[in-house]
Amino acid sequence: MATPKGFAKAIIVITTVTAAVMELIDTSIVNVALTDMSGSLGVNIEDISWVITSYAIANVIIIPLTSFLAEYFGRKNYYIVSMIIFTAASYMCAQSTTLVEIIIWRFVQGVGGGALLSTSQAILFDAFEPKDRPIASGLFGMGLVLGPTLGPTLGGYLIDHASWPLIFMINIPIGIAATLLSFYFIEKKPDEGKNKHKISIDYTGIILLMAGIGCLQYVLERGESDDWFSSESIRICSVIAVVGLIAFIIYELNIEQPAVNLKVLGNRNLAFTTIFTFVAGFGLFTSVFVYPVLAQRVLGFTAYETGVSLLPPTMAAVVMMPIIGKTMSKGVTPIPFVVTGFLLFALYAYLSASVSPEVGKWSFFLPLVIRAVGISMCQLPLINQAVAGLQPKDYASGISLNNMIRQLGGAFGIAMANNYIAQRYAQHRSDLVSLIPNGSAQLGERVNALSQGIISKTGDVANATTKAYALVNGSVDRQAYFLSYLDTFRLIGIFFLLVIPLVTFLRVKKKSATEQAAAMKAAAEAH
């Protein structure tokens, strides 16, 4: 297949990077809209987080299947259909009026979006000669950083100036344009779709994967609110999750064409790298979820202010990515980068957990800069480390599995954060209430002062005391939530510190230029 030139090449670059950025924006754009969405749909903030979780689960399921689906249906056909699915699901998300409805369409959107990310990168790489693929890697790497960064900022602006459905509607014109450009300018590979009859679809593996991960995610998400195993639905889903995942592992290890090639985990280096990748996904997704909710629910930031506070510090990763990529392309071992990145993320968590309730809009600037640098130090090095010690023929399987584990870590992280926040909130509220017993002189003085203030402003003498007690209760609630979010940051930091000693089990192997190019290509096709 001839490499496109001039205008056609520019269109392919713009189309693929835009499609990938659009998908990545949608992983984080809803984070700053959760408060508005929960109010509009009449649910609490813990329930509305399923909008994030369902998208992540769909990504977890579809990412390891992307290479197979692209080969079976033809890469161009699969790419265009995925874009149509993503765009149509975006419209349906905007039209949703119930929690169940929007969760279903977010899952469908995630199915289409998972393909956009990985297939965009493969198409982009094919638009460049092998010697120029580091340029493609740099372009795509910057998109990987900009997408999640622009999401909260763009979402915040739309929430403040319009309403939450618009965060999905903006995908429609972009999706239509990208679909048309892909149809006219992206060429089919010479053998695209011709081996379809030789490919066996692993229906059983796919079903087991969906059942196991889906039920496990439900247990993690709903366990705390449903009192865990006292709930029949939790018990049933727990059994399905355990049986489904065990059956999935056994089945995939014993067939010739598995949906997910688990046999590569027999390589010790990849096995331990997936642990680092899981924790990285846990921290990345959880931190992007916790900070916006903290900023809006407790600190009083608007959605737009929350997004803007994330944008400048995260731009540090845009600067770092090309530097790290160029260094890695020379064969430098990724292990020092991984260790440094994990230490920086732990430092970010520690600093974030040390703020006071009186923080200003830029008090998180330094921690977020440290987080951005930590992200850039982890992402590409972990992909490189995942294939260290693998045969070139196993690169795609290793990277695909590694990326699935990262998404799975993120999905688990959000669910665990919700449970942990609810648990710590109850404990902190109980502790705070015990410090101000009913009838105490200090409480009476506080209520009286608030009552007088309400009377002076509204003249409502009859309800002043009731409103004053409500204000005190709200203050206790905010403080309890604030402390629970700080506890969550500490939990994230602990996870990152605990896995660092496992670096001693990672294999260090310097790759040749040929191996680097093969790994880069595999990353594009299996991302």
Contacts in CASP RR format, 6 or more apart in sequence:
PFRMAT RR
TARGET T0000
AUTHOR 0000-0000-0000
METHOD contacts of the structure
MODEL  1
MATPKGFAKAIIVITTVTAAVMELIDTSIVNVALTDMSGSLGVNIEDISW
VITSYAIANVIIIPLTSFLAEYFGRKNYYIVSMIIFTAASYMCAQSTTLV
EIIIWRFVQGVGGGALLSTSQAILFDAFEPKDRPIASGLFGMGLVLGPTL
GPTLGGYLIDHASWPLIFMINIPIGIAATLLSFYFIEKKPDEGKNKHKIS
IDYTGIILLMAGIGCLQYVLERGESDDWFSSESIRICSVIAVVGLIAFII
YELNIEQPAVNLKVLGNRNLAFTTIFTFVAGFGLFTSVFVYPVLAQRVLG
FTAYETGVSLLPPTMAAVVMMPIIGKTMSKGVTPIPFVVTGFLLFALYAY
LSASVSPEVGKWSFFLPLVIRAVGISMCQLPLINQAVAGLQPKDYASGIS
LNNMIRQLGGAFGIAMANNYIAQRYAQHRSDLVSLIPNGSAQLGERVNAL
SQGIISKTGDVANATTKAYALVNGSVDRQAYFLSYLDTFRLIGIFFLLVI
PLVTFLRVKKKSATEQAAAMKAAAEAH
1 126 0 8 1.000
1 187 0 8 1.000
1 189 0 8 1.000
1 190 0 8 1.000
2 187 0 8 1.000
3 9 0 8 1.000
3 126 0 8 1.000
3 127 0 8 1.000
3 128 0 8 1.000
3 129 0 8 1.000
4 12 0 8 1.000
4 127 0 8 1.000
4 185 0 8 1.000
4 187 0 8 1.000
8 185 0 8 1.000
9 127 0 8 1.000
11 181 0 8 1.000
11 185 0 8 1.000
12 123 0 8 1.000
12 124 0 8 1.000
12 127 0 8 1.000
12 185 0 8 1.000
12 186 0 8 1.000
13 124 0 8 1.000
13 127 0 8 1.000
13 139 0 8 1.000
14 181 0 8 1.000
15 178 0 8 1.000
15 181 0 8 1.000
15 182 0 8 1.000
15 185 0 8 1.000
15 186 0 8 1.000
16 120 0 8 1.000
16 121 0 8 1.000
16 123 0 8 1.000
16 124 0 8 1.000
16 127 0 8 1.000
16 140 0 8 1.000
17 120 0 8 1.000
17 124 0 8 1.000
17 139 0 8 1.000
17 140 0 8 1.000
17 143 0 8 1.000
18 174 0 8 1.000
18 178 0 8 1.000
19 83 0 8 1.000
19 116 0 8 1.000
19 120 0 8 1.000
19 175 0 8 1.000
19 178 0 8 1.000
19 182 0 8 1.000
20 116 0 8 1.000
20 117 0 8 1.000
20 120 0 8 1.000
20 121 0 8 1.000
20 140 0 8 1.000
20 143 0 8 1.000
20 144 0 8 1.000
21 143 0 8 1.000
21 146 0 8 1.000
21 147 0 8 1.000
21 150 0 8 1.000
22 86 0 8 1.000
22 116 0 8 1.000
22 171 0 8 1.000
22 174 0 8 1.000
22 175 0 8 1.000
22 178 0 8 1.000
23 86 0 8 1.000
23 113 0 8 1.000
23 114 0 8 1.000
23 116 0 8 1.000
23 117 0 8 1.000
23 120 0 8 1.000
24 117 0 8 1.000
24 143 0 8 1.000
24 144 0 8 1.000
24 146 0 8 1.000
24 147 0 8 1.000
24 148 0 8 1.000
25 147 0 8 1.000
25 148 0 8 1.000
25 150 0 8 1.000
25 151 0 8 1.000
25 154 0 8 1.000
26 55 0 8 1.000
26 90 0 8 1.000
26 109 0 8 1.000
26 110 0 8 1.000
26 113 0 8 1.000
26 151 0 8 1.000
26 168 0 8 1.000
26 171 0 8 1.000
27 52 0 8 1.000
27 55 0 8 1.000
27 56 0 8 1.000
27 59 0 8 1.000
27 148 0 8 1.000
28 147 0 8 1.000
28 148 0 8 1.000
28 149 0 8 1.000
28 151 0 8 1.000
28 152 0 8 1.000
28 288 0 8 1.000
29 151 0 8 1.000
29 152 0 8 1.000
29 154 0 8 1.000
29 155 0 8 1.000
29 167 0 8 1.000
30 37 0 8 1.000
30 51 0 8 1.000
30 52 0 8 1.000
30 167 0 8 1.000
31 52 0 8 1.000
31 151 0 8 1.000
31 152 0 8 1.000
31 288 0 8 1.000
31 289 0 8 1.000
31 292 0 8 1.000
31 293 0 8 1.000
32 151 0 8 1.000
32 152 0 8 1.000
32 155 0 8 1.000
32 156 0 8 1.000
32 159 0 8 1.000
32 292 0 8 1.000
32 296 0 8 1.000
32 303 0 8 1.000
32 304 0 8 1.000
32 306 0 8 1.000
32 307 0 8 1.000
33 155 0 8 1.000
33 156 0 8 1.000
33 158 0 8 1.000
33 159 0 8 1.000
33 164 0 8 1.000
33 167 0 8 1.000
33 303 0 8 1.000
34 45 0 8 1.000
34 48 0 8 1.000
34 49 0 8 1.000
34 51 0 8 1.000
34 52 0 8 1.000
34 292 0 8 1.000
34 293 0 8 1.000
35 45 0 8 1.000
35 293 0 8 1.000
35 296 0 8 1.000
35 297 0 8 1.000
35 303 0 8 1.000
36 159 0 8 1.000
36 163 0 8 1.000
36 164 0 8 1.000
36 303 0 8 1.000
37 48 0 8 1.000
37 51 0 8 1.000
37 102 0 8 1.000
37 164 0 8 1.000
38 44 0 8 1.000
38 45 0 8 1.000
38 47 0 8 1.000
38 48 0 8 1.000
40 163 0 8 1.000
40 164 0 8 1.000
41 48 0 8 1.000
41 96 0 8 1.000
41 97 0 8 1.000
41 98 0 8 1.000
41 99 0 8 1.000
41 102 0 8 1.000
42 99 0 8 1.000
43 99 0 8 1.000
45 293 0 8 1.000
45 297 0 8 1.000
46 225 0 8 1.000
46 418 0 8 1.000
46 422 0 8 1.000
47 99 0 8 1.000
48 99 0 8 1.000
49 221 0 8 1.000
49 289 0 8 1.000
49 414 0 8 1.000
49 418 0 8 1.000
50 99 0 8 1.000
50 103 0 8 1.000
50 221 0 8 1.000
51 102 0 8 1.000
51 103 0 8 1.000
51 106 0 8 1.000
52 289 0 8 1.000
52 414 0 8 1.000
53 217 0 8 1.000
53 221 0 8 1.000
53 411 0 8 1.000
53 414 0 8 1.000
53 415 0 8 1.000
54 103 0 8 1.000
54 104 0 8 1.000
54 106 0 8 1.000
54 107 0 8 1.000
54 110 0 8 1.000
55 106 0 8 1.000
55 107 0 8 1.000
55 109 0 8 1.000
55 110 0 8 1.000
56 285 0 8 1.000
56 407 0 8 1.000
56 410 0 8 1.000
56 411 0 8 1.000
56 414 0 8 1.000
57 107 0 8 1.000
57 213 0 8 1.000
57 214 0 8 1.000
57 217 0 8 1.000
57 411 0 8 1.000
58 106 0 8 1.000
58 107 0 8 1.000
58 108 0 8 1.000
58 109 0 8 1.000
58 110 0 8 1.000
58 111 0 8 1.000
58 112 0 8 1.000
58 113 0 8 1.000
58 114 0 8 1.000
59 110 0 8 1.000
59 113 0 8 1.000
59 114 0 8 1.000
59 407 0 8 1.000
60 213 0 8 1.000
60 404 0 8 1.000
60 407 0 8 1.000
60 408 0 8 1.000
60 411 0 8 1.000
61 111 0 8 1.000
61 206 0 8 1.000
61 209 0 8 1.000
61 210 0 8 1.000
61 213 0 8 1.000
62 69 0 8 1.000
62 110 0 8 1.000
62 111 0 8 1.000
62 112 0 8 1.000
62 113 0 8 1.000
62 114 0 8 1.000
62 115 0 8 1.000
63 114 0 8 1.000
63 117 0 8 1.000
63 118 0 8 1.000
63 400 0 8 1.000
63 403 0 8 1.000
63 404 0 8 1.000
63 407 0 8 1.000
63 527 0 8 1.000
64 259 0 8 1.000
64 260 0 8 1.000
64 400 0 8 1.000
64 401 0 8 1.000
64 403 0 8 1.000
64 404 0 8 1.000
65 206 0 8 1.000
65 259 0 8 1.000
65 260 0 8 1.000
66 114 0 8 1.000
66 115 0 8 1.000
66 118 0 8 1.000
66 119 0 8 1.000
66 400 0 8 1.000
66 526 0 8 1.000
67 118 0 8 1.000
67 396 0 8 1.000
67 400 0 8 1.000
67 525 0 8 1.000
67 526 0 8 1.000
68 199 0 8 1.000
68 202 0 8 1.000
68 259 0 8 1.000
69 78 0 8 1.000
69 115 0 8 1.000
70 78 0 8 1.000
70 79 0 8 1.000
70 115 0 8 1.000
70 119 0 8 1.000
70 122 0 8 1.000
70 525 0 8 1.000
71 193 0 8 1.000
71 195 0 8 1.000
71 199 0 8 1.000
72 78 0 8 1.000
72 193 0 8 1.000
72 196 0 8 1.000
72 199 0 8 1.000
72 201 0 8 1.000
73 81 0 8 1.000
73 193 0 8 1.000
73 196 0 8 1.000
74 188 0 8 1.000
74 189 0 8 1.000
74 192 0 8 1.000
74 193 0 8 1.000
74 196 0 8 1.000
75 119 0 8 1.000
75 122 0 8 1.000
75 123 0 8 1.000
75 188 0 8 1.000
75 189 0 8 1.000
75 192 0 8 1.000
76 182 0 8 1.000
76 186 0 8 1.000
76 187 0 8 1.000
76 188 0 8 1.000
76 189 0 8 1.000
76 192 0 8 1.000
77 192 0 8 1.000
77 193 0 8 1.000
78 115 0 8 1.000
78 119 0 8 1.000
79 115 0 8 1.000
79 116 0 8 1.000
79 119 0 8 1.000
79 120 0 8 1.000
79 123 0 8 1.000
79 182 0 8 1.000
79 186 0 8 1.000
80 179 0 8 1.000
80 182 0 8 1.000
80 183 0 8 1.000
82 111 0 8 1.000
82 112 0 8 1.000
82 113 0 8 1.000
82 114 0 8 1.000
82 115 0 8 1.000
82 116 0 8 1.000
82 119 0 8 1.000
83 112 0 8 1.000
83 116 0 8 1.000
83 175 0 8 1.000
83 178 0 8 1.000
83 179 0 8 1.000
83 182 0 8 1.000
84 179 0 8 1.000
85 108 0 8 1.000
85 109 0 8 1.000
85 111 0 8 1.000
85 112 0 8 1.000
85 113 0 8 1.000
86 109 0 8 1.000
86 110 0 8 1.000
86 112 0 8 1.000
86 113 0 8 1.000
86 116 0 8 1.000
86 171 0 8 1.000
86 175 0 8 1.000
87 171 0 8 1.000
87 172 0 8 1.000
87 175 0 8 1.000
87 176 0 8 1.000
87 179 0 8 1.000
89 105 0 8 1.000
89 106 0 8 1.000
89 108 0 8 1.000
89 109 0 8 1.000
89 110 0 8 1.000
89 111 0 8 1.000
89 112 0 8 1.000
90 109 0 8 1.000
90 168 0 8 1.000
90 169 0 8 1.000
90 171 0 8 1.000
90 172 0 8 1.000
91 168 0 8 1.000
91 169 0 8 1.000
91 172 0 8 1.000
92 105 0 8 1.000
92 108 0 8 1.000
93 102 0 8 1.000
93 105 0 8 1.000
93 106 0 8 1.000
93 109 0 8 1.000
93 165 0 8 1.000
93 168 0 8 1.000
94 165 0 8 1.000
94 166 0 8 1.000
94 168 0 8 1.000
94 169 0 8 1.000
95 165 0 8 1.000
96 102 0 8 1.000
96 105 0 8 1.000
117 527 0 8 1.000
118 403 0 8 1.000
118 524 0 8 1.000
118 525 0 8 1.000
118 526 0 8 1.000
118 527 0 8 1.000
120 140 0 8 1.000
121 140 0 8 1.000
121 523 0 8 1.000
121 524 0 8 1.000
121 525 0 8 1.000
121 527 0 8 1.000
122 524 0 8 1.000
122 525 0 8 1.000
122 527 0 8 1.000
123 186 0 8 1.000
124 136 0 8 1.000
124 139 0 8 1.000
124 140 0 8 1.000
124 524 0 8 1.000
125 133 0 8 1.000
125 136 0 8 1.000
125 137 0 8 1.000
125 520 0 8 1.000
125 521 0 8 1.000
125 524 0 8 1.000
126 189 0 8 1.000
127 136 0 8 1.000
128 135 0 8 1.000
128 136 0 8 1.000
130 517 0 8 1.000
133 517 0 8 1.000
133 520 0 8 1.000
133 521 0 8 1.000
134 325 0 8 1.000
134 326 0 8 1.000
134 329 0 8 1.000
134 520 0 8 1.000
137 325 0 8 1.000
137 520 0 8 1.000
138 321 0 8 1.000
138 322 0 8 1.000
138 325 0 8 1.000
141 321 0 8 1.000
141 322 0 8 1.000
141 380 0 8 1.000
142 318 0 8 1.000
142 321 0 8 1.000
142 322 0 8 1.000
144 321 0 8 1.000
144 379 0 8 1.000
145 314 0 8 1.000
145 317 0 8 1.000
145 318 0 8 1.000
145 321 0 8 1.000
145 372 0 8 1.000
145 375 0 8 1.000
145 376 0 8 1.000
146 318 0 8 1.000
148 288 0 8 1.000
148 314 0 8 1.000
149 310 0 8 1.000
149 311 0 8 1.000
149 314 0 8 1.000
149 315 0 8 1.000
149 317 0 8 1.000
150 311 0 8 1.000
151 307 0 8 1.000
152 288 0 8 1.000
152 292 0 8 1.000
152 306 0 8 1.000
152 307 0 8 1.000
152 310 0 8 1.000
152 311 0 8 1.000
153 304 0 8 1.000
153 307 0 8 1.000
153 308 0 8 1.000
153 310 0 8 1.000
153 311 0 8 1.000
154 167 0 8 1.000
154 170 0 8 1.000
155 167 0 8 1.000
155 303 0 8 1.000
155 304 0 8 1.000
155 307 0 8 1.000
156 302 0 8 1.000
156 303 0 8 1.000
156 304 0 8 1.000
156 306 0 8 1.000
156 307 0 8 1.000
157 303 0 8 1.000
157 304 0 8 1.000
158 164 0 8 1.000
158 166 0 8 1.000
158 167 0 8 1.000
158 170 0 8 1.000
159 167 0 8 1.000
159 302 0 8 1.000
159 303 0 8 1.000
159 304 0 8 1.000
160 302 0 8 1.000
160 303 0 8 1.000
160 304 0 8 1.000
161 304 0 8 1.000
199 257 0 8 1.000
200 256 0 8 1.000
200 257 0 8 1.000
202 252 0 8 1.000
202 255 0 8 1.000
202 257 0 8 1.000
202 258 0 8 1.000
202 259 0 8 1.000
204 251 0 8 1.000
205 248 0 8 1.000
205 251 0 8 1.000
205 252 0 8 1.000
205 258 0 8 1.000
205 259 0 8 1.000
205 260 0 8 1.000
206 259 0 8 1.000
208 244 0 8 1.000
208 245 0 8 1.000
208 247 0 8 1.000
208 248 0 8 1.000
208 251 0 8 1.000
209 248 0 8 1.000
209 259 0 8 1.000
209 260 0 8 1.000
211 240 0 8 1.000
211 241 0 8 1.000
211 244 0 8 1.000
212 240 0 8 1.000
212 241 0 8 1.000
212 244 0 8 1.000
212 245 0 8 1.000
212 248 0 8 1.000
213 241 0 8 1.000
213 245 0 8 1.000
213 408 0 8 1.000
214 241 0 8 1.000
215 237 0 8 1.000
215 238 0 8 1.000
215 240 0 8 1.000
215 241 0 8 1.000
215 244 0 8 1.000
216 237 0 8 1.000
216 241 0 8 1.000
216 245 0 8 1.000
217 411 0 8 1.000
217 412 0 8 1.000
217 415 0 8 1.000
218 233 0 8 1.000
218 234 0 8 1.000
218 237 0 8 1.000
219 234 0 8 1.000
219 237 0 8 1.000
219 238 0 8 1.000
219 241 0 8 1.000
220 412 0 8 1.000
220 415 0 8 1.000
220 416 0 8 1.000
220 419 0 8 1.000
221 415 0 8 1.000
221 418 0 8 1.000
221 419 0 8 1.000
222 231 0 8 1.000
222 233 0 8 1.000
222 234 0 8 1.000
223 231 0 8 1.000
223 234 0 8 1.000
223 419 0 8 1.000
224 418 0 8 1.000
224 419 0 8 1.000
224 422 0 8 1.000
224 423 0 8 1.000
225 422 0 8 1.000
226 233 0 8 1.000
226 234 0 8 1.000
228 234 0 8 1.000
229 235 0 8 1.000
229 238 0 8 1.000
249 262 0 8 1.000
251 258 0 8 1.000
252 258 0 8 1.000
252 259 0 8 1.000
252 260 0 8 1.000
252 261 0 8 1.000
252 262 0 8 1.000
253 262 0 8 1.000
253 263 0 8 1.000
260 400 0 8 1.000
260 401 0 8 1.000
260 404 0 8 1.000
261 394 0 8 1.000
261 397 0 8 1.000
261 398 0 8 1.000
261 400 0 8 1.000
261 401 0 8 1.000
262 401 0 8 1.000
264 270 0 8 1.000
264 390 0 8 1.000
264 394 0 8 1.000
264 397 0 8 1.000
264 398 0 8 1.000
264 401 0 8 1.000
265 271 0 8 1.000
265 274 0 8 1.000
265 401 0 8 1.000
267 389 0 8 1.000
267 390 0 8 1.000
267 394 0 8 1.000
268 505 0 8 1.000
268 507 0 8 1.000
269 385 0 8 1.000
269 386 0 8 1.000
269 388 0 8 1.000
269 389 0 8 1.000
269 390 0 8 1.000
269 505 0 8 1.000
269 506 0 8 1.000
269 507 0 8 1.000
270 386 0 8 1.000
270 387 0 8 1.000
270 389 0 8 1.000
270 390 0 8 1.000
270 398 0 8 1.000
270 401 0 8 1.000
270 402 0 8 1.000
272 502 0 8 1.000
272 505 0 8 1.000
272 506 0 8 1.000
273 382 0 8 1.000
273 385 0 8 1.000
273 386 0 8 1.000
273 388 0 8 1.000
273 402 0 8 1.000
273 506 0 8 1.000
274 386 0 8 1.000
274 401 0 8 1.000
274 402 0 8 1.000
274 405 0 8 1.000
275 499 0 8 1.000
275 502 0 8 1.000
276 338 0 8 1.000
276 342 0 8 1.000
276 378 0 8 1.000
276 382 0 8 1.000
276 385 0 8 1.000
276 499 0 8 1.000
276 502 0 8 1.000
276 503 0 8 1.000
277 382 0 8 1.000
277 386 0 8 1.000
277 402 0 8 1.000
277 403 0 8 1.000
277 405 0 8 1.000
277 406 0 8 1.000
278 405 0 8 1.000
278 406 0 8 1.000
278 408 0 8 1.000
278 409 0 8 1.000
278 412 0 8 1.000
279 342 0 8 1.000
279 409 0 8 1.000
279 495 0 8 1.000
279 496 0 8 1.000
279 499 0 8 1.000
280 342 0 8 1.000
280 345 0 8 1.000
280 378 0 8 1.000
280 379 0 8 1.000
280 382 0 8 1.000
280 406 0 8 1.000
281 406 0 8 1.000
281 407 0 8 1.000
281 409 0 8 1.000
281 410 0 8 1.000
281 413 0 8 1.000
282 409 0 8 1.000
282 410 0 8 1.000
282 412 0 8 1.000
282 413 0 8 1.000
282 416 0 8 1.000
282 492 0 8 1.000
282 495 0 8 1.000
283 345 0 8 1.000
283 410 0 8 1.000
283 413 0 8 1.000
283 492 0 8 1.000
283 495 0 8 1.000
283 496 0 8 1.000
284 375 0 8 1.000
284 406 0 8 1.000
284 410 0 8 1.000
285 409 0 8 1.000
285 410 0 8 1.000
285 411 0 8 1.000
285 413 0 8 1.000
285 414 0 8 1.000
286 410 0 8 1.000
286 413 0 8 1.000
286 414 0 8 1.000
286 416 0 8 1.000
286 417 0 8 1.000
286 488 0 8 1.000
286 492 0 8 1.000
287 348 0 8 1.000
287 349 0 8 1.000
287 352 0 8 1.000
287 371 0 8 1.000
287 489 0 8 1.000
287 492 0 8 1.000
289 414 0 8 1.000
289 417 0 8 1.000
290 417 0 8 1.000
290 421 0 8 1.000
290 485 0 8 1.000
290 488 0 8 1.000
290 489 0 8 1.000
290 492 0 8 1.000
291 306 0 8 1.000
291 310 0 8 1.000
291 352 0 8 1.000
291 364 0 8 1.000
291 368 0 8 1.000
292 306 0 8 1.000
292 307 0 8 1.000
292 310 0 8 1.000
293 485 0 8 1.000
294 481 0 8 1.000
294 482 0 8 1.000
294 485 0 8 1.000
295 301 0 8 1.000
295 305 0 8 1.000
295 306 0 8 1.000
295 309 0 8 1.000
295 364 0 8 1.000
296 302 0 8 1.000
296 303 0 8 1.000
296 306 0 8 1.000
297 478 0 8 1.000
297 481 0 8 1.000
298 357 0 8 1.000
298 478 0 8 1.000
298 481 0 8 1.000
298 482 0 8 1.000
298 485 0 8 1.000
299 357 0 8 1.000
299 359 0 8 1.000
299 360 0 8 1.000
301 309 0 8 1.000
301 361 0 8 1.000
305 361 0 8 1.000
309 361 0 8 1.000
309 362 0 8 1.000
309 364 0 8 1.000
309 365 0 8 1.000
309 368 0 8 1.000
310 368 0 8 1.000
312 365 0 8 1.000
313 364 0 8 1.000
313 365 0 8 1.000
313 366 0 8 1.000
313 368 0 8 1.000
313 369 0 8 1.000
313 371 0 8 1.000
313 372 0 8 1.000
314 368 0 8 1.000
314 371 0 8 1.000
314 372 0 8 1.000
315 372 0 8 1.000
316 369 0 8 1.000
316 372 0 8 1.000
316 373 0 8 1.000
316 376 0 8 1.000
317 372 0 8 1.000
317 373 0 8 1.000
317 374 0 8 1.000
317 375 0 8 1.000
317 376 0 8 1.000
320 372 0 8 1.000
320 373 0 8 1.000
320 376 0 8 1.000
320 377 0 8 1.000
321 376 0 8 1.000
321 379 0 8 1.000
321 380 0 8 1.000
324 337 0 8 1.000
324 376 0 8 1.000
324 377 0 8 1.000
324 380 0 8 1.000
324 381 0 8 1.000
325 380 0 8 1.000
328 334 0 8 1.000
328 337 0 8 1.000
328 380 0 8 1.000
328 381 0 8 1.000
328 384 0 8 1.000
328 516 0 8 1.000
329 516 0 8 1.000
331 510 0 8 1.000
331 511 0 8 1.000
331 516 0 8 1.000
332 510 0 8 1.000
333 508 0 8 1.000
333 510 0 8 1.000
334 380 0 8 1.000
334 381 0 8 1.000
334 382 0 8 1.000
334 384 0 8 1.000
334 385 0 8 1.000
334 388 0 8 1.000
335 381 0 8 1.000
335 385 0 8 1.000
335 503 0 8 1.000
335 506 0 8 1.000
335 508 0 8 1.000
337 377 0 8 1.000
337 378 0 8 1.000
337 381 0 8 1.000
338 377 0 8 1.000
338 378 0 8 1.000
338 381 0 8 1.000
338 382 0 8 1.000
338 385 0 8 1.000
338 503 0 8 1.000
338 506 0 8 1.000
339 500 0 8 1.000
339 503 0 8 1.000
340 374 0 8 1.000
340 377 0 8 1.000
341 373 0 8 1.000
341 374 0 8 1.000
341 375 0 8 1.000
341 377 0 8 1.000
341 378 0 8 1.000
342 374 0 8 1.000
342 378 0 8 1.000
342 496 0 8 1.000
342 497 0 8 1.000
342 499 0 8 1.000
342 500 0 8 1.000
343 496 0 8 1.000
343 500 0 8 1.000
344 370 0 8 1.000
344 371 0 8 1.000
344 373 0 8 1.000
344 374 0 8 1.000
344 377 0 8 1.000
345 370 0 8 1.000
345 371 0 8 1.000
345 374 0 8 1.000
345 375 0 8 1.000
345 378 0 8 1.000
345 492 0 8 1.000
345 493 0 8 1.000
345 496 0 8 1.000
346 493 0 8 1.000
346 496 0 8 1.000
346 497 0 8 1.000
347 370 0 8 1.000
348 367 0 8 1.000
348 368 0 8 1.000
348 370 0 8 1.000
348 371 0 8 1.000
348 374 0 8 1.000
349 489 0 8 1.000
349 490 0 8 1.000
349 492 0 8 1.000
349 493 0 8 1.000
349 496 0 8 1.000
350 489 0 8 1.000
350 490 0 8 1.000
350 493 0 8 1.000
351 366 0 8 1.000
351 367 0 8 1.000
351 370 0 8 1.000
352 364 0 8 1.000
352 367 0 8 1.000
352 486 0 8 1.000
352 489 0 8 1.000
353 486 0 8 1.000
353 487 0 8 1.000
353 489 0 8 1.000
353 490 0 8 1.000
354 486 0 8 1.000
355 363 0 8 1.000
355 364 0 8 1.000
355 486 0 8 1.000
357 478 0 8 1.000
357 479 0 8 1.000
357 482 0 8 1.000
382 402 0 8 1.000
382 406 0 8 1.000
383 399 0 8 1.000
383 402 0 8 1.000
383 519 0 8 1.000
383 523 0 8 1.000
384 511 0 8 1.000
384 519 0 8 1.000
385 506 0 8 1.000
386 398 0 8 1.000
386 399 0 8 1.000
386 402 0 8 1.000
387 394 0 8 1.000
387 395 0 8 1.000
387 398 0 8 1.000
387 399 0 8 1.000
387 519 0 8 1.000
387 522 0 8 1.000
388 506 0 8 1.000
388 507 0 8 1.000
388 508 0 8 1.000
388 509 0 8 1.000
388 511 0 8 1.000
389 507 0 8 1.000
389 509 0 8 1.000
390 398 0 8 1.000
392 515 0 8 1.000
392 518 0 8 1.000
392 522 0 8 1.000
395 518 0 8 1.000
395 519 0 8 1.000
395 521 0 8 1.000
395 522 0 8 1.000
395 523 0 8 1.000
395 526 0 8 1.000
396 522 0 8 1.000
396 525 0 8 1.000
396 526 0 8 1.000
397 526 0 8 1.000
398 522 0 8 1.000
398 526 0 8 1.000
399 519 0 8 1.000
399 522 0 8 1.000
399 523 0 8 1.000
399 526 0 8 1.000
399 527 0 8 1.000
400 526 0 8 1.000
403 526 0 8 1.000
403 527 0 8 1.000
417 488 0 8 1.000
417 491 0 8 1.000
420 484 0 8 1.000
420 487 0 8 1.000
420 488 0 8 1.000
420 491 0 8 1.000
421 481 0 8 1.000
421 484 0 8 1.000
421 485 0 8 1.000
421 487 0 8 1.000
421 488 0 8 1.000
422 484 0 8 1.000
424 483 0 8 1.000
424 484 0 8 1.000
424 487 0 8 1.000
424 488 0 8 1.000
425 480 0 8 1.000
425 481 0 8 1.000
425 484 0 8 1.000
428 479 0 8 1.000
428 480 0 8 1.000
428 483 0 8 1.000
428 484 0 8 1.000
429 476 0 8 1.000
429 477 0 8 1.000
429 480 0 8 1.000
432 476 0 8 1.000
432 479 0 8 1.000
432 480 0 8 1.000
433 476 0 8 1.000
436 442 0 8 1.000
436 443 0 8 1.000
436 472 0 8 1.000
436 476 0 8 1.000
437 443 0 8 1.000
443 472 0 8 1.000
446 468 0 8 1.000
446 472 0 8 1.000
447 465 0 8 1.000
447 468 0 8 1.000
447 469 0 8 1.000
447 472 0 8 1.000
448 468 0 8 1.000
450 467 0 8 1.000
450 468 0 8 1.000
450 471 0 8 1.000
450 472 0 8 1.000
451 464 0 8 1.000
451 465 0 8 1.000
451 467 0 8 1.000
451 468 0 8 1.000
452 464 0 8 1.000
453 464 0 8 1.000
454 460 0 8 1.000
454 464 0 8 1.000
454 467 0 8 1.000
454 468 0 8 1.000
455 461 0 8 1.000
455 464 0 8 1.000
458 464 0 8 1.000
460 467 0 8 1.000
511 519 0 8 1.000
END
